[in-house]
Amino acid sequence: MAGGTQPRGGLIEGINVTPLVDIMLVLLIIFMVTARLVDSPAVPLDLPKAAQSEDVQTVYAVALTSTGQVLVNGEEVSDVALRDGARQALAKDAELRAVIQADGAVPHRRVIFVLDQLKEAGLTKVAFGTVRPEPTEAPLTAEDGRVTP
């Protein structure tokens, strides 16, 4: 009996959850849109693009800028302070993860040096920050020296 009225004092046999689902979907969309706005990096970097990248929880963020600065969690540090800070942070949390975000203009040897500093400190869970390429880009080909996804 769809749309009928319930007799007074009768049991409620069903609950209409459609308004609840509508509200939850609207909230989900709002959270998804605002999460994309919050995700922008504080330091402007030209990150490389990777088709197969994963979101990693950033606990110990290392940023290498095009001007040669090394920033750890937003603060500029020296090479020695980078290693010592990683060692201290690893002592506090054994499951510490690091993300290296290097500008495209940073030399490869500098990135490897920072990676070695983190490994000397005992920090082995290291990921590299990338951005996903725009979907309008042409596919990469073997002729370009790059592999197609």
N, C-alpha and C positions, 0 to 999 in steps of 0.2 A: 504494500500500500504506500506508494511513493507520494510524498506531499501531503499525506493525511495528518490529522492532528492526533496527539496522544490523549487518551482519556486521563482525567485528573487522577492522580495517585498511582498511575501506571508506571512500570519500569521503563527507563530509557534504554532502548536496545542498541542504539548506535550513536556515534559521535561524528559530527562533520569536521574533518581535519583539513579541508580545503583552505580555509583562511589561514591556518597555521602554516601550511606548506607555502602559500603565497608570501607570507611575511618572511619566512626563512629564506626563500629564494631571493627576495629583494635584499635582505641583509647580506647574503652570500655575494651578490653582485657588488654591493657597496664595499665590502671588505676586499674583494679582488681588485677593484679599481684603486682604492686607497693604498693597497699594498704595493702596487706598481709605482705609485708616486713616492712612497717612502723608501723604495729600494735604490734610489739614485745615490752614487758614491759622493762622499764629501769632498774628495780630491778629484779634480778633473783629469781623467786618464784616458788615453786612447788604447783600450784593451783589444787584444786579438780576438777574432771570431772563431768559435768552435761549434760545429753542428751537434756534437755529442757532449754537451756539458751538463753537469749536475749541480743542483743547489746544495751547498755545504754550509753547515752551521759555522759561522765565523767566530772564532774565539780569540785567535791571535792573528790580527790582520797586519800584513806587511805590504806597504805600497811603495813602489819605486817610481818616482816622477821623472819626467824628461829632463829636468834640471839637475838630476843627480841626487836628490834628497831621498833618504830612507825614512819612511813614516811607519811607526808601529802604533796601531790603534789611534791614528790621527796625530801623533806627536813625533817630531823629528828626533832621530837618535843617531848615534855614531855606530860604526861596525862592531866595536867592542860592547857597547851598550845593547846592541841587538842580540848578541850571543848571550850576554849575562841576563838580560831581561827574559829571553826565551827559557833559559835554565831555571830562573826563579818561578816563572809561570808554570813550567812543567812540574816543578816540585809541589806546587799548590794543587795541580790537577793532572793526574796521570793520563787522562784521556784527552789531553789538549790537542787541538787541531789548529793548523796554521793555513792561511791563504795568502799566497803571494800574488799581488796585482801589479804587474809591470807595464809601464807605458810602452807603446810600440817603438819608441825612439831609444829605449834603454838597450845598451849593448848586451848581447847574450852572456858574455863573460861576467858581467855585473850580476845578472840574475842567478847564474850558477854560483857565484861567490856568496850571495845571500842565502841560497839554498844550502851551501856547505856550512855556513855559520849556524843555521838552524839545526842541521844534523849533528854538528859538533856539540851543540847544547843538549842533544838527545831527543830532539823533536823530529820524529820520523813521519808523522801523519801530516803531510803537506799537500795542498792542492793549489792549482793556479787559477786565478780569476780570469774569466773570459766573458764575452757577451755573445748572445745568439745573433747570427747574421739575419739581415732583413730578408723576408721571403721573396722579394722582387729581384734579388741578385741572380745572375746567370749561373748555371751549375758549373762547378769546377771540373776541368778536364785534365787528362793525362798529358796533353800537349802543353799545358801551362806549367807542367812540373808539379801539379797538385793532383790528388786523387779524388775521384767523384764519390760522393756519399752513397 
